[in-house]
Amino acid sequence: MEMNRKHLLAIILALTCGPIITTTTAQAQLQLEIAKSPDATAPKIAIVPFDSDPNIYSIVENDLNHSGKFTSASKNLPATSSLNSIDASSWANAGVPFVVVGKVSQPDPNSYQIHYQLFDVEKKQFLLNEVLTAPISRTRQAGHAISDAIYQALTGIPGSFSGRIAYVLRNPNLPDQRYTLQVADTDGERPITVLASHYPILSPTWTPDGKSIGYVSFETKRPRIYLQDLSTGQRQVLTSYPGLNGAPSFSPDGKSMLFTGSMDGNPDIYQMNLETRQIERLTKDSAIDTEARYAPDGKSFIFTSDRGGSPQVYRYNFDTAAIQRITFRGTFNARSTLSSDGKKLAMVSRQSGNNFKIAIQDLNSGVYSVITPTTLDESPSFSPNGQMVVYATQEGNRGLLSIVSLNGQFRMNLPSEQGEVREPAWAPK
């Protein structure tokens, strides 16, 4: 029990001392690496280069090949195909069930018109035949939007390629920018710096509308929770109480925030009304309570506590104030988060020794599975469609982000160019 409590105390220390990481430069682009390819039995999809295309085709190809749902058939194409001209028999003989073709035109100096088609070889029909017009400045977003549409047409699940991921970088060689809060596309492209500081930045979390990010900063040499608007850069201090101010989480309606505080002496969960700034203490136990996260329906929240003798995940019901333990496998379960439908729980789990892996628990069936092969994993965050999880890990002597499918059968790494990244948070759709 004492060792488990030390691990949970380490989480609290992360709120007060900063993550133990070595780092990268501000705005260093994340590099996408395939760590584990999809199952060879996954259906093949061919993305044929679009006619008159600047670079949209390559974005769509990369997205779909990195989805974990398909295997690429875009190299050594067995047939020449273009818009409205697809030889179904040639693709069938090559064992490729789905083909994407397209054409890009420029109706004016400032925009592109993209006509793309998704063809089902077996049915010999177009599943998608759409025209998209986008400003030239939003070419990448247009490519991701096309990928999302194709993914949904083939799986019935909305795609998450158009999303963004927030994360923290640290570079001891740049004193004024030792810590930076970054936001990038899910493929690591278009990174922007939200905040650069000499002092630790922790626990980035998105507001439900995706327009602002809350985080913990130590720029006053003690933890405060800030809220920053991404479009204007304006920010405000939300909490500055004595002791801990950490692990913010915003309610689905954006009106309240949960956070870890110790102004009453013990680390507990508090809720703040963001309009009045009034707070309410929700947990009152001698144990360490931390890492609260709202459920998608706003009727409850999950949190980490060692009240049962080891760090485990509990659920607090707002209507009854009842608290229920929901994890039982392993000696350590923490840093938990819920999928957007509230049906799955992702967490850092330890089964034995010092191996900390990402595990998924189905909250209806109780089925539990470890989905990562690495052993120093932290900070899981679901994609908006609930099909992938991004997390921070250590491989060899480098810290990086990794994105893994829920069955663990596909994984890609997002290391930085020059160092390490931590604390990812996938933006809501």
C-alpha positions as CSV (number, residue, x, y, z in Angstrom):
1,M,0.0,0.0,0.0
2,E,2.8,2.4,0.9
3,M,4.4,2.0,-2.6
4,N,1.1,2.6,-4.3
5,R,0.6,5.7,-2.3
6,K,4.0,7.0,-3.3
7,H,3.0,6.5,-6.9
8,L,-0.2,8.6,-6.4
9,L,1.9,11.2,-4.5
10,A,4.1,11.4,-7.6
11,I,1.0,12.4,-9.6
12,I,0.4,15.2,-7.1
13,L,4.0,16.2,-7.3
14,A,3.5,16.5,-11.1
15,L,1.1,19.2,-10.3
16,T,3.6,21.1,-8.3
17,C,7.0,20.3,-9.7
18,G,6.4,19.8,-13.4
19,P,6.9,16.7,-15.6
20,I,10.3,15.0,-15.7
21,I,11.1,15.4,-19.4
22,T,13.9,16.6,-21.7
23,T,12.8,18.4,-24.7
24,T,12.5,20.2,-28.0
25,T,12.4,23.7,-29.5
26,A,9.2,25.7,-29.7
27,Q,7.1,24.9,-32.7
28,A,9.3,21.9,-33.5
29,Q,7.2,19.7,-35.8
30,L,6.1,16.3,-34.8
31,Q,7.3,13.5,-37.1
32,L,4.9,10.7,-37.9
33,E,6.3,7.2,-37.7
34,I,4.4,3.9,-38.2
35,A,5.3,1.8,-35.1
36,K,2.9,-1.0,-35.9
37,S,1.1,-1.5,-39.2
38,P,-2.6,-2.4,-39.5
39,D,-3.5,-6.1,-39.6
40,A,-2.8,-7.4,-43.1
41,T,-6.4,-8.6,-43.3
42,A,-7.6,-5.0,-43.2
43,P,-9.3,-4.0,-46.4
44,K,-7.0,-2.3,-49.0
45,I,-7.7,1.2,-50.2
46,A,-6.0,2.9,-53.2
47,I,-5.6,6.7,-53.3
48,V,-4.9,7.6,-56.9
49,P,-3.0,10.9,-57.4
50,F,-5.5,13.6,-58.1
51,D,-5.4,15.4,-61.4
52,S,-3.8,18.9,-61.2
53,D,-3.3,18.5,-57.5
54,P,-0.9,20.7,-55.4
55,N,-0.7,18.4,-52.4
56,I,-4.2,17.4,-51.3
57,Y,-3.9,13.8,-52.5
58,S,-0.9,13.1,-50.2
59,I,-2.8,14.4,-47.2
60,V,-5.7,12.1,-47.9
61,E,-3.4,9.1,-48.6
62,N,-1.5,9.7,-45.3
63,D,-4.6,10.0,-43.3
64,L,-6.3,6.9,-44.5
65,N,-3.1,4.8,-44.4
66,H,-2.7,5.9,-40.8
67,S,-6.2,5.2,-39.8
68,G,-5.6,1.7,-38.6
69,K,-8.6,0.5,-40.6
70,F,-7.1,0.0,-44.0
71,T,-3.9,-1.2,-45.7
72,S,-2.4,0.9,-48.4
73,A,-2.6,-0.1,-52.0
74,S,-1.4,3.3,-53.3
75,K,2.0,2.1,-54.5
76,N,2.4,0.3,-57.8
77,L,-1.1,1.0,-58.8
78,P,-2.5,-1.9,-61.0
79,A,-4.7,0.4,-63.2
80,T,-4.8,3.9,-64.4
81,S,-7.9,5.6,-63.0
82,S,-9.1,9.1,-62.9
83,L,-12.3,11.0,-62.2
84,N,-15.4,9.1,-63.6
85,S,-13.0,6.5,-65.1
86,I,-12.4,3.5,-63.0
87,D,-11.8,0.0,-64.4
88,A,-13.5,-2.2,-61.7
89,S,-12.2,-5.5,-63.0
90,S,-8.6,-4.4,-62.8
91,W,-9.0,-3.4,-59.2
92,A,-10.9,-6.5,-58.4
93,N,-8.1,-8.7,-59.9
94,A,-5.6,-6.8,-57.8
95,G,-7.7,-7.4,-54.6
96,V,-8.4,-3.7,-53.9
97,P,-12.0,-3.2,-52.8
98,F,-11.9,0.6,-52.5
99,V,-10.5,3.3,-54.8
100,V,-10.3,7.1,-54.4
101,V,-9.8,9.4,-57.3
102,G,-10.0,13.1,-57.7
103,K,-9.3,16.3,-59.6
104,V,-8.3,19.8,-58.4
105,S,-9.1,23.0,-60.2
106,Q,-8.7,26.7,-59.3
107,P,-11.8,28.7,-60.0
108,D,-10.1,31.9,-58.7
109,P,-6.7,32.9,-57.4
110,N,-7.7,32.3,-53.8
111,S,-9.4,29.0,-53.7
112,Y,-9.3,25.4,-54.9
113,Q,-12.2,23.2,-56.1
114,I,-11.7,19.6,-55.3
115,H,-13.9,16.9,-56.9
116,Y,-13.3,13.5,-55.4
117,Q,-14.9,10.1,-55.7
118,L,-14.8,7.0,-53.5
119,F,-15.5,3.8,-55.6
120,D,-16.7,0.4,-54.3
121,V,-15.1,-2.1,-56.6
122,E,-17.3,-5.0,-55.7
123,K,-20.6,-3.0,-56.0
124,K,-19.2,-1.1,-59.0
125,Q,-20.6,2.1,-57.7
126,F,-19.5,5.4,-56.2
127,L,-20.0,5.7,-52.4
128,L,-19.0,9.3,-52.5
129,N,-19.0,11.8,-55.4
130,E,-18.5,15.2,-53.9
131,V,-17.1,18.7,-54.8
132,L,-15.4,20.7,-52.1
133,T,-14.3,24.4,-52.4
134,A,-11.7,25.6,-50.0
135,P,-9.5,28.7,-49.6
136,I,-5.9,28.0,-50.7
137,S,-4.8,28.8,-47.1
138,R,-6.9,25.9,-45.9
139,T,-5.6,23.2,-48.2
140,R,-4.6,20.9,-45.4
141,Q,-7.9,21.2,-43.6
142,A,-9.7,20.4,-46.9
143,G,-7.6,17.2,-47.3
144,H,-8.4,16.2,-43.7
145,A,-12.1,16.9,-44.3
146,I,-12.1,14.6,-47.4
147,S,-10.4,11.9,-45.3
148,D,-13.0,12.2,-42.6
149,A,-15.8,11.8,-45.2
150,I,-14.2,8.7,-46.7
151,Y,-13.6,7.2,-43.3
152,Q,-17.2,7.6,-42.3
153,A,-18.5,6.3,-45.6
154,L,-16.5,3.1,-45.1
155,T,-16.8,2.5,-41.4
156,G,-20.0,4.4,-40.4
157,I,-17.9,6.3,-37.8
158,P,-17.0,10.0,-38.1
159,G,-13.3,10.5,-38.9
160,S,-11.0,12.4,-36.6
161,F,-8.3,13.6,-39.1
162,S,-9.5,17.2,-38.9
163,G,-8.8,17.3,-35.2
164,R,-6.0,18.9,-33.2
165,I,-3.8,17.8,-30.3
166,A,-2.4,20.0,-27.6
167,Y,0.8,18.9,-25.8
168,V,3.7,20.3,-23.7
169,L,7.3,20.7,-24.9
170,R,10.3,21.5,-22.7
171,N,13.7,22.7,-23.8
172,P,16.3,23.4,-21.1
173,N,18.5,25.1,-23.7
174,L,16.0,27.9,-24.2
175,P,15.5,29.5,-20.8
176,D,12.7,31.9,-21.9
177,Q,10.9,29.1,-23.7
178,R,11.9,26.1,-21.6
179,Y,8.2,25.1,-21.5
180,T,5.8,25.6,-24.4
181,L,2.2,24.7,-24.9
182,Q,1.7,23.6,-28.5
183,V,-1.3,22.8,-30.7
184,A,-0.9,20.8,-33.9
185,D,-2.9,18.8,-36.4
186,T,-3.3,15.1,-35.5
187,D,-0.6,14.2,-38.0
188,G,1.9,16.6,-36.3
189,E,1.6,19.3,-39.0
190,R,1.0,23.1,-38.5
191,P,2.2,23.4,-34.9
192,I,1.5,26.7,-33.2
193,T,2.8,27.9,-29.8
194,V,0.0,28.9,-27.4
195,L,2.3,29.8,-24.5
196,A,6.1,29.9,-23.9
197,S,7.5,30.1,-20.4
198,H,10.5,29.6,-18.3
199,Y,8.3,27.8,-15.8
200,P,6.4,24.5,-16.0
201,I,3.1,24.2,-17.9
202,L,0.9,21.2,-17.1
203,S,-2.4,19.5,-17.7
204,P,-3.7,21.1,-20.9
205,T,-7.4,20.5,-21.3
206,W,-9.8,21.8,-24.0
207,T,-13.1,23.6,-23.4
208,P,-16.0,21.7,-25.0
209,D,-16.2,24.1,-27.9
210,G,-12.5,23.7,-28.8
211,K,-11.9,27.4,-28.7
212,S,-9.9,27.7,-25.5
213,I,-7.4,25.6,-23.5
214,G,-7.1,25.4,-19.7
215,Y,-3.8,24.6,-18.2
216,V,-1.6,24.9,-15.0
217,S,1.3,27.4,-15.1
218,F,4.0,28.1,-12.5
219,E,5.0,31.5,-13.9
220,T,4.2,33.0,-10.5
221,K,6.3,30.2,-8.9
222,R,3.2,28.4,-7.6
223,P,0.5,26.6,-9.5
224,R,-2.4,28.5,-11.0
225,I,-5.0,27.4,-13.5
226,Y,-5.4,29.6,-16.6
227,L,-7.9,29.7,-19.4
228,Q,-6.6,30.9,-22.8
229,D,-8.6,31.8,-25.9
230,L,-6.8,30.3,-29.0
231,S,-8.0,32.9,-31.5
232,T,-7.1,36.1,-29.5
233,G,-4.4,34.8,-27.1
234,Q,-6.2,36.4,-24.2
235,R,-6.2,34.5,-21.0
236,Q,-7.5,34.7,-17.5
237,V,-6.6,33.2,-14.1
238,L,-9.3,30.8,-12.9
239,T,-7.7,29.6,-9.6
240,S,-4.9,30.8,-7.4
241,Y,-5.7,29.2,-4.0
242,P,-3.1,28.3,-1.4
243,G,-1.6,24.9,-2.1
244,L,-2.5,22.8,-5.1
245,N,-4.4,24.2,-8.1
246,G,-4.3,21.5,-10.7
247,A,-5.9,19.0,-13.2
248,P,-8.7,21.2,-14.7
249,S,-11.6,19.7,-16.5
250,F,-14.5,21.6,-18.1
251,S,-18.1,20.5,-18.0
252,P,-19.9,19.5,-21.2
253,D,-21.9,22.7,-21.1
254,G,-18.8,24.9,-20.5
255,K,-20.3,26.4,-17.3
256,S,-18.2,24.7,-14.7
257,M,-14.7,23.4,-14.0
258,L,-13.4,20.6,-11.8
259,F,-10.0,20.9,-10.3
260,T,-7.7,19.4,-7.6
261,G,-7.2,21.8,-4.7
262,S,-5.7,21.6,-1.2
263,M,-6.8,24.9,0.3
264,D,-8.6,22.9,3.0
265,G,-5.5,20.9,3.8
266,N,-6.0,17.7,1.8
267,P,-5.9,17.1,-2.0
268,D,-9.6,17.0,-2.9
269,I,-11.9,17.6,-5.9
270,Y,-13.6,21.0,-6.2
271,Q,-16.0,22.4,-8.7
272,M,-16.1,26.0,-9.8
273,N,-19.0,27.9,-11.4
274,L,-17.1,29.7,-14.2
275,E,-19.6,32.6,-14.2
276,T,-19.7,33.4,-10.5
277,R,-16.3,31.9,-9.6
278,Q,-17.9,30.2,-6.6
279,I,-16.3,26.9,-5.6
280,E,-17.7,23.8,-3.9
281,R,-15.7,21.0,-2.3
282,L,-17.0,17.7,-3.7
283,T,-14.8,15.0,-2.0
284,K,-13.9,15.1,1.7
285,D,-11.7,12.1,2.4
286,S,-8.4,11.7,4.1
287,A,-7.2,10.0,0.9
288,I,-5.6,11.7,-2.0
289,D,-8.3,12.6,-4.6
290,T,-7.2,14.0,-7.9
291,E,-7.5,13.9,-11.7
292,A,-11.3,14.5,-12.0
293,R,-12.9,14.3,-15.5
294,Y,-16.5,15.0,-16.3
295,A,-18.6,12.3,-17.9
296,P,-19.9,13.3,-21.4
297,D,-23.5,13.7,-20.0
298,G,-22.3,15.9,-17.2
299,K,-24.1,13.8,-14.6
300,S,-21.0,12.4,-13.0
301,F,-17.2,12.6,-13.0
302,I,-14.4,10.1,-12.6
303,F,-11.3,10.7,-10.4
304,T,-8.3,8.9,-9.0
305,S,-8.1,8.1,-5.3
306,D,-6.2,5.8,-3.0
307,R,-9.0,5.6,-0.5
308,G,-9.2,1.8,-1.1
309,G,-5.6,1.2,-0.3
310,S,-4.2,1.7,-3.9
311,P,-4.7,4.2,-6.6
312,Q,-7.9,3.4,-8.4
313,V,-10.6,5.1,-10.5
314,Y,-13.9,6.1,-8.9
315,R,-17.1,7.8,-10.1
316,Y,-18.9,10.6,-8.3
317,N,-22.6,11.0,-9.0
318,F,-23.8,14.7,-8.9
319,D,-27.4,13.9,-8.0
320,T,-26.7,11.7,-5.0
321,A,-23.0,12.5,-4.2
322,A,-22.5,8.7,-4.1
323,I,-19.0,7.5,-4.9
324,Q,-18.4,4.2,-6.6
325,R,-15.1,2.4,-7.4
326,I,-15.0,1.4,-11.1
327,T,-11.5,-0.2,-11.5
328,F,-10.3,-3.4,-9.9
329,R,-7.7,-4.9,-12.2
330,G,-4.1,-4.2,-11.3
331,T,-2.5,-2.5,-8.3
332,F,-2.5,1.0,-9.9
333,N,-5.0,2.7,-12.2
334,A,-4.8,6.5,-12.7
335,R,-4.8,9.3,-15.3
336,S,-8.2,8.1,-16.5
337,T,-10.4,9.6,-19.2
338,L,-13.7,8.8,-20.8
339,S,-14.5,8.3,-24.5
340,S,-17.0,10.8,-26.0
341,D,-19.9,8.3,-25.7
342,G,-19.0,7.6,-22.0
343,K,-18.8,3.9,-22.6
344,K,-15.0,3.3,-22.4
345,L,-12.4,4.3,-19.9
346,A,-8.7,4.8,-20.8
347,M,-6.1,4.9,-18.0
348,V,-2.6,4.3,-17.0
349,S,-2.5,0.8,-15.4
350,R,0.1,-1.2,-13.7
351,Q,-0.2,-5.0,-13.4
352,S,3.2,-5.8,-12.0
353,G,6.6,-4.2,-11.3
354,N,7.1,-0.7,-12.7
355,N,5.4,-1.3,-16.0
356,F,2.9,1.4,-16.6
357,K,0.7,0.8,-19.7
358,I,-2.4,2.2,-21.3
359,A,-5.5,0.1,-20.7
360,I,-9.1,0.3,-21.9
361,Q,-12.1,-0.8,-19.8
362,D,-15.6,-1.2,-21.2
363,L,-17.8,0.3,-18.5
364,N,-20.8,-1.8,-19.5
365,S,-19.2,-5.2,-19.7
366,G,-16.2,-4.6,-17.5
367,V,-13.9,-6.0,-20.1
368,Y,-10.3,-4.8,-19.6
369,S,-7.5,-4.9,-22.0
370,V,-3.9,-3.4,-22.2
371,I,-3.3,-1.8,-25.6
372,T,0.3,-0.6,-25.4
373,P,3.6,-2.5,-25.6
374,T,5.6,0.3,-24.0
375,T,6.1,0.4,-20.2
376,L,6.3,4.1,-19.2
377,D,3.0,5.4,-20.5
378,E,1.0,8.4,-19.3
379,S,-1.8,10.9,-20.1
380,P,-4.1,8.9,-22.4
381,S,-6.7,11.0,-24.4
382,F,-9.4,9.6,-26.7
383,S,-9.9,10.8,-30.3
384,P,-13.3,12.4,-30.7
385,N,-14.7,9.3,-32.5
386,G,-13.4,7.1,-29.7
387,Q,-11.4,4.8,-32.1
388,M,-7.9,5.9,-31.1
389,V,-6.0,7.0,-28.0
390,V,-3.0,9.4,-27.9
391,Y,-0.6,9.1,-25.0
392,A,2.9,10.0,-23.9
393,T,5.5,7.4,-23.5
394,Q,9.2,6.7,-23.4
395,E,11.0,4.6,-26.0
396,G,14.7,4.1,-25.4
397,N,16.0,7.5,-24.4
398,R,13.3,9.6,-26.1
399,G,9.9,10.7,-24.9
400,L,7.2,11.0,-27.6
401,L,3.5,10.9,-28.3
402,S,2.0,7.7,-29.6
403,I,-1.4,7.1,-31.1
404,V,-2.8,3.6,-30.8
405,S,-6.1,1.9,-32.0
406,L,-8.4,0.6,-29.3
407,N,-7.5,-3.0,-30.1
408,G,-3.8,-2.2,-30.0
409,Q,-3.2,-3.6,-33.5
410,F,-2.1,-0.3,-35.1
411,R,0.2,2.3,-33.6
412,M,2.0,5.4,-34.8
413,N,4.6,7.5,-33.0
414,L,4.8,11.3,-33.0
415,P,8.3,12.2,-31.7
416,S,9.5,15.8,-31.9
417,E,12.4,16.7,-34.2
418,Q,14.8,17.5,-31.3
419,G,13.5,16.2,-28.0
420,E,10.4,15.1,-26.0
421,V,6.7,15.8,-25.8
422,R,4.3,15.2,-22.9
423,E,0.7,15.6,-21.7
424,P,-1.3,15.2,-24.9
425,A,-5.0,16.3,-25.1
426,W,-7.1,15.5,-28.1
427,A,-9.4,18.4,-29.0
428,P,-13.2,17.7,-29.1
429,K,-14.8,17.5,-32.5
